[in-house]
Amino acid sequence: MKRVMSLMGILITFIVWNAPAHSIELGPEIHIANGDLRCANRDDRGVLACKGIPYATPPIGALRWHAPLPPPNWHASRDASQFGARCLSALKGDMAPGPPRSEDCLSVNVWTPAHHANDARPVMVWIYGGGFEFGSSAEPSSDGSRLAAKGVVLVSFNYRVGVLGFLAHPGLDREGPSGDYGLQDQLAALRWVQSNIASFGGDPHNVTVFGESAGAHAIGILMASPLARGLMHKAIGESGAFWDSEYGSIPTFDEAHARGLAFTRQVGATSIVELRAMTAEQVNAAAMWDFSTHPVITAFSPNIDGYVVPDVPATRFLRGEELKIPLLAGWNKVEQWPFRALALPHHTAPAFIQAVERMFGKDKVSEFLTLYPANDDDQAKESAEALAGDQLISEQTWQWLQFHRLHGGSPVYAYYFTYTSPYAPIAAHVAEVPFVFGTLTPQFVVGSAAPPSAADQAFSETIMSYWVNFAAHGDPNGIGLPHWPLYDDKDLVENLGKEITPQINLQAARFRFLSAYREKGALPARWRALGVPN
């Protein structure tokens, strides 16, 4: 009998220690590599939220302008019920509500519907926009609970922006490649996902990165970076691709370093030591930005650092050197809405035509005017603004789809967002984000006061289903959804509007005209001096 009991004890011990991981039930207390977390209780959708989790050592003191280092371990259970501090914003007059801002801001948030660790749910990682100058993972429009309730583990995180995220300087190069610390933060967050997401019921082998505006640009850049291999398995880009603009392609190594040296002189510093001795608020205040100028040429933003960004991203896509992963990407009907101040001079039609001659050449003006007419001053204004939206967002997003379709060897899906309603009266830049997350917060750009309707909610459910299906399977299609065809040489895009249906890309002629100026994928360097706003 004693021998039987002994054998039973051994058997029980074996079962406990070798039980499958999915038997570990997920509650508010979760253990990850660096320590224990105390998360918020599940919401009424059954989603568990864990927020403000450090994914890197605070980038302060001697670690300001340093590649992110792994986070330190903690011993006591850590509160993870609230968002962490937001990174300092370089946007003038940024009064967006949220947690306090701090240089110590590198944290990640996780929303999970899983009830057991290692459930292997699809993972979606959100990268916020803001021109690489502002934004945070605590924005109400991108709260992850509703999207997570669709069956995915949703992750968002903060990354450094502005001068604190993108200062390039020869003095910093002695410590490691300088200039793209914000992008290195993004890579560090994705590595954190690989190491920890199974503890939240997510599958580290099925990670979809999605983002809007600067977030989409970041994804295009990272897809062209060798450092991102193995960190993402699908990508969704909303309104952005390569950080190209009317000023040409992404800034060069030399341009970024010249800007860094000029900034050092501007603040009266003579060394990196002196720059690090300034408070983060002092440094940030000396490099503010607003929507009247473009962040590519007037602010600190991604550049060809030779490390994260080895070359012009579009050139790497053209050569087929990008990550070979499924891509879903698109643009909105009125991308120009927040960027109208960046349009070519257009106070009169002749002034606009003169600016067009300088940019595109006199021999191309007639063809240009068939696509962007300027028969009178009002029409010139409309065309100038449409051109700005195309050059900043739409054309390069389309080019991203084209290059990846031809050279990426993976499924590609394209969309054109046109949906409007009293709640969302203009299909402007950023307008789709509340629909993607199901938050239906007030429209950021337009400022509509109308509440969302049942039709808005139904449209949001469709968009969320498309995004989640793509994250799960690499295909947005699913039962009960309008069919979304693969993107091919017919240039069919899924019209995400009041009627959801495939349609011919109506802007293709404009995009082909602009893309003809690309040489080996890159836009003309001379545009840097010509793309001057009013």
C-alpha positions as CSV (number, residue, x, y, z in Angstrom):
1,M,0.0,0.0,0.0
2,K,2.8,2.4,0.9
3,R,4.5,1.6,-2.4
4,V,1.2,2.4,-4.3
5,M,0.8,5.7,-2.4
6,S,4.4,6.5,-3.2
7,L,3.9,5.8,-6.9
8,M,0.7,7.9,-6.8
9,G,2.6,10.8,-5.2
10,I,5.3,10.6,-7.9
11,L,2.6,10.5,-10.6
12,I,0.8,13.6,-9.1
13,T,4.1,15.5,-8.9
14,F,4.9,14.5,-12.5
15,I,1.5,15.8,-13.7
16,V,1.8,19.1,-11.9
17,W,5.3,19.8,-13.1
18,N,4.6,18.7,-16.7
19,A,1.1,20.0,-17.1
20,P,0.6,21.8,-20.4
21,A,1.2,25.6,-20.3
22,H,-2.4,26.3,-21.3
23,S,-3.5,25.1,-17.9
24,I,-2.0,28.2,-16.2
25,E,-5.0,30.4,-15.7
26,L,-4.5,34.1,-16.4
27,G,-5.6,36.4,-13.6
28,P,-4.6,39.9,-12.5
29,E,-1.3,38.5,-11.2
30,I,1.0,37.7,-14.2
31,H,4.6,36.7,-14.1
32,I,7.0,37.8,-16.9
33,A,10.7,37.6,-17.3
34,N,11.5,40.7,-15.1
35,G,9.1,40.0,-12.3
36,D,5.4,39.8,-11.2
37,L,2.7,42.2,-12.4
38,R,-0.6,43.2,-10.8
39,C,-2.9,44.0,-13.7
40,A,-6.4,45.5,-13.7
41,N,-9.3,43.2,-13.4
42,R,-11.0,41.9,-16.5
43,D,-13.5,44.3,-18.1
44,D,-17.1,43.5,-19.1
45,R,-15.7,42.1,-22.4
46,G,-13.5,39.7,-20.5
47,V,-10.3,41.5,-21.5
48,L,-7.4,41.7,-19.0
49,A,-5.4,44.9,-19.3
50,C,-1.8,45.2,-18.1
51,K,-0.3,48.7,-18.6
52,G,2.9,50.7,-18.0
53,I,5.3,47.7,-18.1
54,P,8.9,48.7,-18.7
55,Y,10.4,47.2,-21.8
56,A,13.7,49.0,-21.5
57,T,15.9,50.7,-18.9
58,P,14.9,54.3,-18.5
59,P,16.8,56.4,-21.2
60,I,17.9,59.1,-18.7
61,G,21.2,60.6,-17.6
62,A,24.0,58.9,-19.5
63,L,21.5,56.8,-21.4
64,R,19.8,59.7,-23.0
65,W,20.5,59.2,-26.8
66,H,21.5,55.6,-26.2
67,A,20.2,52.4,-27.7
68,P,17.5,51.0,-25.3
69,L,18.9,48.5,-22.8
70,P,16.9,45.6,-21.4
71,P,14.7,46.6,-18.3
72,P,16.0,45.8,-14.8
73,N,14.3,43.1,-12.8
74,W,11.9,44.0,-9.9
75,H,11.3,42.0,-6.8
76,A,8.0,43.1,-5.4
77,S,4.8,42.7,-7.4
78,R,4.6,45.7,-9.8
79,D,1.4,47.7,-10.3
80,A,0.4,47.4,-14.0
81,S,-3.1,48.8,-13.8
82,Q,-2.3,52.3,-15.2
83,F,-0.5,53.7,-18.3
84,G,3.1,54.7,-17.8
85,A,4.3,58.2,-18.4
86,R,4.1,59.6,-21.9
87,C,7.3,60.6,-23.7
88,L,7.9,64.3,-24.0
89,S,6.1,65.8,-27.0
90,A,7.8,68.1,-29.5
91,L,4.5,69.5,-30.8
92,K,4.0,73.1,-29.9
93,G,1.0,73.6,-27.6
94,D,0.4,69.9,-27.2
95,M,-2.4,69.8,-24.7
96,A,-3.6,66.3,-25.3
97,P,-4.9,64.7,-22.0
98,G,-3.2,61.7,-20.5
99,P,-0.6,60.6,-18.0
100,P,2.3,62.9,-17.1
101,R,5.1,63.3,-19.6
102,S,8.6,62.2,-18.7
103,E,11.9,61.2,-20.3
104,D,11.4,57.9,-18.5
105,C,8.6,56.7,-20.7
106,L,9.5,53.4,-22.4
107,S,6.7,51.2,-21.4
108,V,4.4,48.7,-23.0
109,N,0.7,47.8,-22.6
110,V,-1.1,44.5,-23.2
111,W,-4.8,43.7,-23.5
112,T,-5.6,40.0,-23.6
113,P,-8.8,38.0,-23.9
114,A,-6.9,34.8,-23.2
115,H,-7.8,32.9,-20.0
116,H,-4.7,30.7,-20.1
117,A,-1.0,31.4,-20.7
118,N,0.2,30.0,-24.0
119,D,-3.2,30.0,-25.6
120,A,-1.3,31.2,-28.7
121,R,-3.6,33.9,-29.7
122,P,-2.6,36.2,-32.6
123,V,-0.8,39.3,-31.5
124,M,-1.3,42.8,-32.8
125,V,1.3,45.5,-31.9
126,W,0.2,49.1,-32.5
127,I,2.7,51.9,-33.3
128,Y,1.2,55.4,-32.9
129,G,1.5,58.3,-35.4
130,G,2.4,61.9,-34.8
131,G,5.1,62.7,-37.3
132,F,7.7,61.2,-35.0
133,E,7.2,64.4,-32.9
134,F,4.2,63.6,-30.6
135,G,1.8,60.8,-29.7
136,S,1.5,58.1,-27.0
137,S,0.1,54.7,-26.3
138,A,-2.4,56.2,-23.9
139,E,-4.5,57.9,-26.5
140,P,-8.2,57.1,-26.0
141,S,-8.7,56.4,-29.7
142,S,-6.3,53.5,-29.6
143,D,-7.5,51.8,-26.4
144,G,-7.0,48.1,-27.0
145,S,-9.9,46.5,-25.1
146,R,-12.4,46.3,-27.9
147,L,-10.0,45.0,-30.6
148,A,-8.6,42.5,-28.1
149,A,-12.2,41.3,-27.4
150,K,-12.2,40.1,-31.1
151,G,-9.7,37.4,-30.1
152,V,-6.2,38.9,-30.3
153,V,-3.6,40.0,-27.8
154,L,-3.2,43.7,-28.4
155,V,0.0,45.5,-27.5
156,S,0.9,49.2,-27.6
157,F,4.0,51.0,-26.4
158,N,5.7,54.4,-26.1
159,Y,8.8,55.3,-28.1
160,R,11.0,58.4,-28.0
161,V,10.1,61.2,-30.4
162,G,11.5,64.6,-31.5
163,V,15.0,65.5,-30.6
164,L,15.1,63.0,-27.7
165,G,14.3,60.2,-30.2
166,F,16.2,61.2,-33.3
167,L,19.2,63.3,-32.6
168,A,22.2,62.4,-34.8
169,H,25.6,63.7,-33.7
170,P,29.3,62.6,-34.3
171,G,29.8,62.6,-30.5
172,L,27.1,60.1,-30.1
173,D,28.4,57.9,-32.9
174,R,31.4,57.0,-30.6
175,E,28.9,55.1,-28.4
176,G,26.9,53.5,-31.3
177,P,25.0,54.5,-34.4
178,S,23.1,57.7,-33.6
179,G,20.0,59.3,-35.0
180,D,17.2,56.7,-34.9
181,Y,16.7,55.9,-31.2
182,G,12.9,56.1,-31.6
183,L,13.1,53.3,-34.1
184,Q,15.5,51.3,-31.9
185,D,12.8,51.7,-29.1
186,Q,10.3,50.1,-31.5
187,L,12.6,47.2,-32.1
188,A,13.2,46.8,-28.4
189,A,9.5,46.7,-27.8
190,L,9.1,44.0,-30.5
191,R,11.9,42.0,-28.8
192,W,10.0,42.3,-25.5
193,V,6.9,40.9,-27.3
194,Q,8.9,37.9,-28.4
195,S,10.2,37.2,-24.9
196,N,7.0,37.9,-22.9
197,I,3.8,37.7,-24.9
198,A,3.3,34.0,-24.3
199,S,2.7,34.8,-20.6
200,F,-0.4,36.8,-21.7
201,G,-1.7,34.0,-24.0
202,G,-0.2,35.4,-27.2
203,D,1.7,33.6,-30.0
204,P,5.2,35.1,-30.5
205,H,5.3,33.4,-33.9
206,N,2.2,35.3,-35.1
207,V,2.8,39.0,-34.6
208,T,1.2,41.6,-36.7
209,V,2.6,45.2,-36.5
210,F,0.1,47.9,-37.4
211,G,0.3,51.7,-37.3
212,E,-1.0,54.9,-38.7
213,S,0.9,57.9,-40.2
214,A,4.3,58.0,-38.6
215,G,3.4,54.5,-37.2
216,A,2.9,53.2,-40.8
217,H,6.1,55.0,-42.0
218,A,7.9,53.2,-39.1
219,I,6.5,49.9,-40.3
220,G,7.7,50.4,-43.8
221,I,11.1,51.5,-42.6
222,L,11.4,48.5,-40.2
223,M,10.2,46.1,-43.0
224,A,13.3,47.3,-44.9
225,S,15.6,46.9,-41.9
226,P,17.6,43.7,-41.4
227,L,17.3,44.3,-37.6
228,A,13.5,43.5,-37.7
229,R,13.8,40.0,-39.0
230,G,11.9,37.5,-36.9
231,L,10.1,40.3,-34.9
232,M,7.0,40.7,-37.1
233,H,5.1,38.2,-39.3
234,K,2.5,40.5,-40.9
235,A,2.1,44.3,-41.3
236,I,-0.8,46.7,-41.6
237,G,0.1,50.2,-42.8
238,E,-2.5,53.0,-42.5
239,S,-1.5,56.1,-44.4
240,G,2.3,56.0,-44.7
241,A,5.2,54.0,-46.0
242,F,8.8,55.2,-46.3
243,W,9.0,58.7,-44.7
244,D,9.2,60.2,-48.2
245,S,7.6,63.6,-48.9
246,E,7.5,66.6,-51.3
247,Y,11.1,67.2,-49.9
248,G,12.3,63.9,-51.4
249,S,13.2,60.7,-49.7
250,I,14.2,60.1,-46.1
251,P,17.1,62.4,-44.8
252,T,20.6,61.2,-45.3
253,F,23.2,60.4,-42.7
254,D,25.0,63.7,-43.5
255,E,21.9,65.8,-43.3
256,A,20.9,64.3,-40.0
257,H,24.3,65.0,-38.5
258,A,24.4,68.5,-39.8
259,R,21.1,69.2,-38.1
260,G,22.4,67.7,-34.8
261,L,25.5,69.9,-34.9
262,A,23.4,72.9,-35.6
263,F,21.2,72.1,-32.7
264,T,24.2,71.7,-30.4
265,R,25.4,75.2,-31.4
266,Q,21.8,76.6,-31.0
267,V,21.6,75.6,-27.4
268,G,25.1,76.8,-26.6
269,A,26.5,73.3,-25.9
270,T,30.0,72.1,-27.0
271,S,29.6,68.4,-26.3
272,I,27.2,65.5,-25.7
273,V,28.1,65.7,-22.0
274,E,26.8,69.3,-21.9
275,L,23.7,68.3,-23.8
276,R,23.0,65.4,-21.3
277,A,23.5,67.8,-18.4
278,M,20.5,69.9,-19.6
279,T,17.1,68.8,-18.4
280,A,15.0,66.8,-20.8
281,E,12.5,69.6,-20.8
282,Q,15.2,72.1,-21.8
283,V,16.4,70.0,-24.6
284,N,12.9,69.3,-25.9
285,A,11.8,72.9,-25.7
286,A,14.7,73.9,-27.9
287,A,13.4,71.7,-30.7
288,M,9.6,72.2,-30.9
289,W,7.6,71.7,-34.1
290,D,4.2,72.5,-35.5
291,F,2.0,71.6,-38.5
292,S,3.1,74.7,-40.5
293,T,6.4,73.0,-41.3
294,H,7.4,69.5,-42.3
295,P,9.2,67.2,-39.8
296,V,11.4,65.8,-42.5
297,I,13.3,69.0,-43.0
298,T,12.5,71.1,-39.9
299,A,12.5,68.6,-37.0
300,F,14.3,65.5,-35.8
301,S,12.9,62.3,-37.4
302,P,14.1,59.1,-39.0
303,N,17.2,59.2,-41.2
304,I,19.6,56.8,-43.0
305,D,21.7,56.0,-40.0
306,G,23.4,53.0,-41.6
307,Y,22.2,50.7,-38.8
308,V,18.5,50.5,-38.4
309,V,18.0,52.2,-41.8
310,P,20.8,51.0,-44.1
311,D,19.5,52.7,-47.3
312,V,16.4,54.5,-48.7
313,P,13.6,52.1,-47.6
314,A,11.9,52.3,-51.0
315,T,15.1,51.4,-52.7
316,R,15.4,48.3,-50.5
317,F,11.8,47.3,-51.4
318,L,12.6,47.8,-55.1
319,R,15.5,45.4,-54.8
320,G,13.4,42.9,-52.9
321,E,15.4,43.3,-49.7
322,E,12.4,43.8,-47.4
323,L,10.8,41.3,-45.0
324,K,8.8,38.8,-46.9
325,I,5.6,39.0,-44.9
326,P,1.9,39.6,-45.8
327,L,1.0,43.3,-46.1
328,L,-2.3,45.2,-45.8
329,A,-2.0,48.9,-46.5
330,G,-4.0,51.9,-47.8
331,W,-4.7,55.6,-47.6
332,N,-7.7,57.9,-47.0
333,K,-9.6,60.0,-49.4
334,V,-8.6,63.4,-47.9
335,E,-5.1,62.8,-46.6
336,Q,-4.2,66.4,-47.1
337,W,-6.6,67.7,-44.4
338,P,-4.0,68.4,-41.7
339,F,-1.1,69.1,-44.1
340,R,-2.6,71.9,-46.2
341,A,0.0,74.4,-44.9
342,L,2.7,72.3,-46.5
343,A,1.3,72.6,-50.0
344,L,3.2,74.3,-52.8
345,P,2.6,78.1,-53.2
346,H,-0.9,78.6,-54.5
347,H,-2.1,82.1,-53.6
348,T,-2.8,82.4,-57.4
349,A,-3.0,79.8,-60.1
350,P,0.1,81.3,-61.9
351,A,2.1,81.0,-58.6
352,F,1.1,77.3,-58.3
353,I,2.1,76.6,-61.9
354,Q,5.4,78.3,-61.4
355,A,6.1,76.1,-58.4
356,V,5.1,73.1,-60.4
357,E,7.6,74.0,-63.1
358,R,10.4,74.2,-60.6
359,M,9.6,70.8,-59.1
360,F,8.6,68.7,-62.1
361,G,10.1,70.6,-65.1
362,K,8.5,72.8,-67.7
363,D,8.1,69.9,-70.1
364,K,5.8,68.1,-67.6
365,V,3.5,71.0,-66.7
366,S,0.8,70.1,-69.3
367,E,0.6,66.5,-68.2
368,F,0.6,67.6,-64.5
369,L,-2.3,70.0,-65.1
370,T,-4.5,67.2,-66.5
371,L,-4.1,65.5,-63.2
372,Y,-4.0,68.5,-60.8
373,P,-5.9,71.2,-62.8
374,A,-5.3,74.9,-62.0
375,N,-7.7,76.8,-64.3
376,D,-8.4,79.4,-61.6
377,D,-7.2,80.3,-58.1
378,D,-9.7,78.1,-56.2
379,Q,-8.9,75.1,-58.4
380,A,-5.1,75.7,-57.9
381,K,-5.6,75.7,-54.1
382,E,-7.5,72.5,-54.3
383,S,-4.9,70.8,-56.5
384,A,-2.0,72.1,-54.4
385,E,-3.5,70.6,-51.3
386,A,-4.3,67.3,-53.1
387,L,-0.7,67.1,-54.3
388,A,0.5,67.6,-50.7
389,G,-1.6,64.7,-49.5
390,D,-0.3,62.6,-52.4
391,Q,3.3,63.4,-51.8
392,L,3.3,63.1,-48.0
393,I,1.1,60.0,-47.8
394,S,-0.9,58.5,-50.7
395,E,1.6,57.9,-53.5
396,Q,4.2,56.3,-51.3
397,T,1.6,54.0,-49.6
398,W,0.6,52.9,-53.1
399,Q,4.2,52.5,-54.1
400,W,4.8,50.3,-51.0
401,L,2.0,48.1,-52.2
402,Q,3.4,48.0,-55.7
403,F,7.0,47.2,-54.7
404,H,5.9,44.5,-52.2
405,R,3.5,42.9,-54.6
406,L,6.3,42.6,-57.2
407,H,9.2,41.7,-54.9
408,G,7.9,40.6,-51.5
409,G,6.7,37.2,-52.4
410,S,3.8,37.5,-49.9
411,P,0.0,38.3,-50.1
412,V,-0.8,42.0,-50.4
413,Y,-4.1,43.7,-49.8
414,A,-4.9,47.4,-50.5
415,Y,-7.7,49.7,-49.3
416,Y,-9.0,53.2,-49.9
417,F,-10.8,54.7,-46.9
418,T,-13.7,56.9,-47.9
419,Y,-16.3,56.5,-45.1
420,T,-18.1,59.6,-43.9
421,S,-21.0,60.2,-41.6
422,P,-22.2,63.1,-39.3
423,Y,-19.8,61.6,-36.7
424,A,-16.9,61.4,-39.3
425,P,-17.7,64.1,-41.9
426,I,-14.4,63.9,-43.7
427,A,-12.4,60.8,-44.7
428,A,-9.3,62.7,-43.5
429,H,-5.9,61.6,-42.3
430,V,-6.3,59.7,-39.0
431,A,-10.1,59.4,-39.5
432,E,-10.0,55.6,-39.6
433,V,-8.2,55.0,-36.3
434,P,-11.3,55.1,-34.0
435,F,-13.0,52.6,-36.4
436,V,-10.0,50.3,-36.3
437,F,-10.0,50.1,-32.5
438,G,-13.8,50.4,-32.1
439,T,-13.4,53.3,-29.7
440,L,-15.3,55.8,-31.8
441,T,-13.8,58.7,-29.9
442,P,-14.2,62.3,-31.3
443,Q,-12.6,62.7,-34.7
444,F,-9.1,64.1,-34.1
445,V,-8.7,66.2,-37.3
446,V,-12.2,67.3,-38.0
447,G,-13.5,67.8,-34.5
448,S,-17.1,66.7,-35.2
449,A,-19.4,66.9,-32.3
450,A,-21.9,64.4,-33.6
451,P,-22.0,61.1,-31.6
452,P,-21.4,57.8,-33.4
453,S,-24.5,56.2,-34.8
454,A,-25.5,52.5,-35.2
455,A,-24.2,52.7,-38.8
456,D,-20.8,54.0,-37.5
457,Q,-20.6,51.1,-35.0
458,A,-21.5,48.5,-37.7
459,F,-18.8,49.9,-40.0
460,S,-16.3,49.8,-37.2
461,E,-17.2,46.1,-36.5
462,T,-16.5,45.3,-40.1
463,I,-13.1,47.1,-40.1
464,M,-12.1,45.4,-36.8
465,S,-13.0,42.0,-38.3
466,Y,-10.9,42.7,-41.4
467,W,-7.9,43.7,-39.3
468,V,-8.2,40.8,-36.9
469,N,-8.7,38.2,-39.7
470,F,-5.6,39.5,-41.4
471,A,-3.6,39.3,-38.1
472,A,-4.8,35.7,-37.5
473,H,-4.5,34.3,-41.1
474,G,-2.8,36.9,-43.4
475,D,-6.2,37.3,-45.1
476,P,-8.8,39.9,-44.1
477,N,-11.7,37.9,-45.5
478,G,-14.1,36.1,-43.3
479,I,-17.7,34.9,-43.0
480,G,-20.3,37.7,-43.4
481,L,-17.7,40.2,-44.7
482,P,-17.7,41.8,-48.2
483,H,-15.0,40.1,-50.3
484,W,-11.6,41.8,-50.3
485,P,-9.5,40.6,-53.3
486,L,-5.7,40.2,-53.3
487,Y,-3.9,43.2,-54.7
488,D,-2.6,42.6,-58.2
489,D,-1.7,44.3,-61.5
490,K,-5.3,45.4,-61.9
491,D,-4.7,47.9,-59.1
492,L,-8.0,47.0,-57.3
493,V,-8.4,48.5,-53.9
494,E,-11.0,47.8,-51.3
495,N,-13.2,50.8,-50.9
496,L,-13.8,51.1,-47.2
497,G,-16.8,53.4,-47.4
498,K,-20.6,53.4,-47.0
499,E,-20.4,50.7,-49.6
500,I,-17.5,48.3,-49.1
501,T,-16.5,46.9,-52.4
502,P,-13.4,46.5,-54.6
503,Q,-12.8,49.3,-57.1
504,I,-10.2,50.5,-59.6
505,N,-7.7,52.9,-58.0
506,L,-9.1,56.2,-59.3
507,Q,-5.9,58.0,-58.3
508,A,-3.5,55.7,-60.2
509,A,-2.7,58.2,-62.9
510,R,-1.6,60.8,-60.3
511,F,0.5,58.2,-58.5
512,R,2.2,57.0,-61.7
513,F,3.1,60.6,-62.6
514,L,4.8,61.1,-59.2
515,S,6.4,57.7,-59.0
516,A,8.0,58.3,-62.4
517,Y,10.4,60.7,-60.6
518,R,11.7,57.9,-58.4
519,E,15.2,56.8,-59.4
520,K,16.1,53.4,-58.0
521,G,13.1,53.9,-55.7
522,A,14.3,57.2,-54.3
523,L,12.7,60.6,-55.0
524,P,14.9,63.4,-56.4
525,A,17.4,64.9,-53.9
526,R,16.9,68.3,-55.5
527,W,13.3,68.3,-54.2
528,R,14.8,69.0,-50.7
529,A,15.3,72.7,-51.7
530,L,12.2,73.0,-53.9
531,G,9.3,71.6,-51.7
532,V,8.8,74.9,-50.0
533,P,5.5,75.7,-48.4
534,N,3.7,79.0,-48.6
